[in-house]
Amino acid sequence: MRGEPSAKTSIRDIYATPKPLDASLQASLVTPDLADRRQVSILAFPYDNYISAGLRRPFFAPVLESYAASTEPLERYYVRALDSQRRSGLEIVYGLDKGLVPPVGGLQAITRSPIVFEYLYKNFEIVNSEEHADGHYILRPRRQPRDAAMELLRFSILQQVVDSGTLKLKAPSTCGLVQLEIRIGYTKNPRIFRPSGMELKITNSNQFVWQGFVRPLAPDEAFVTYISPLPPRAFHKVFGEGPVQSMEWDKVEYHASTADLLGSPATRIDITAIRCVDPAKFVKAEG
């Protein structure tokens, strides 16, 4: 024997996990009707593809890892594949946005892949929003697409230069799912040099609420993306009907991120609109 596995063994091993899923993860994802749904494909988002194999469910992934869908053409491809599979049967395992992937560290999944998130938010809902210690939740297709309400959050400009600024909301907001309309401009060609993004900080009466990053989906062009000041362990609740407790906030500070020698720093940043997605869903956090 040469010690080389057969093709059949190699294919079988693709769908095998070296050890069973953690007991708490099994408890979160194995529902009473699982026996009737073993043939329904499953997608892990934004990470943790191993879960599909551990559940012994058909594995679906338009790209190997969801975080790789970070350009508009890839996102459009991803959504077309999702839409096609959803009609045949698809469930999502939505996990914690851990931000542990080095090339995209610091970016929320909804910021990195906003088109994919829009599709999931519109077409899927959470099965059970009770807290899971492992942070994974099953999303299933909605009977009817979600008709999201959008509220424009009006603001004044307290301070602004070409690549930084401070915006003050006209009224404090408890919004936990924020849509931003932005344009980030560059002097160094962003098609040759790696475009850097911007850093954001959200506060309430100068008290820290949230901090994160945005990278341009389309350099030198207006684009729309999302951020959430909710704690990662609470974000899954946006896929339900609410209420979702969220910190109140009233100010957004932003500035260009630093760039290395191979990078292209942002030389102009314009935030043209801030909107709240489904504002009635969010209530002021107690305490």
C-alpha positions, 0 to 999 in steps of 0.5 A, a space after each residue: 500500500 502506498 498510503 495514499 487515500 482514495 478519491 472516495 475517501 478524500 471526498 468523504 473527508 471534505 464533509 467530515 469534522 475531526 471531532 463533534 461540534 461543541 455540546 452548547 453549539 449542538 444545543 443551539 442549532 439542533 432544533 426539534 424539526 431537524 430530522 425533517 431538514 437534514 437535506 436543507 442546505 446551510 450557510 455559515 455567515 460571516 465565519 465558521 464554515 465547519 459548522 455545516 459539516 458538523 451538523 451533517 447538512 449540505 454545505 453551501 457557500 458561494 465563496 469559500 469564506 463570506 468575508 471574501 465577498 468584499 467587492 461589489 461584483 463579488 457581493 452581487 455574485 454572492 447574492 445571486 447564488 443565495 437567491 437561487 439556493 433560497 428557492 431550493 431550500 437554505 438556512 443560515 447559521 449567523 454567528 458572532 462578528 468576531 473580527 478575527 480575520 487579519 485582512 479585514 480586522 476591525 470591520 463589521 461583516 455588515 460594513 464589509 459586505 453590505 449588499 449581502 447583509 441587505 439580502 439576508 436582512 430582507 429575506 431571512 428571520 431568526 428562528 429563536 432569539 433567546 440568548 445562546 452561549 455560543 453566539 450562533 443562531 439559525 435564520 430561515 427564509 421569510 414568507 414575505 420579504 421584510 419591508 424595512 423602514 428607513 428614517 433619515 437622521 438629520 445632523 449638523 456639522 460641528 467640525 469638518 476638514 477634508 478628511 475628518 469631522 464631527 457630526 451632531 444629530 439633531 436629536 439623540 437616537 437609539 438606532 442599532 442598525 445604521 446606514 451610512 452614505 459616504 464618499 471617500 476620495 484619494 490622491 494616490 491611485 487606489 487601483 494601484 495603491 491599497 485604499 485605506 478607509 476611515 475610523 468612526 466613533 459614536 458617542 452620547 454626550 461625549 460618553 463612548 458608545 461604539 468605535 469601528 472602521 469603514 473601507 470604501 466599496 467604490 473608491 472615489 465614488 459614493 457608496 452605502 454601507 452599514 454599521 451597528 453600535 449593538 454589542 456583537 452578542 446582541 446583533 442577531 436580534 435585528 433579524 427578529 421583530 424587536 424590541 432590541 435594547 440599544 445605547 442612545 447616541 448623538 454624535 459621530 466623529 470620523 477621520 481617515 485611517 493611516 496607510 502604509 507605504 503601499 497604501 493610499 490614504 483617504 484625502 477627502 471624506 464626505 458623509 452625506 446621509 445617516 439613516 436608521 433601519 427599522 427605527 421602531 425596533 430599537 428601544 433605549 437600553 436600561 441602565 
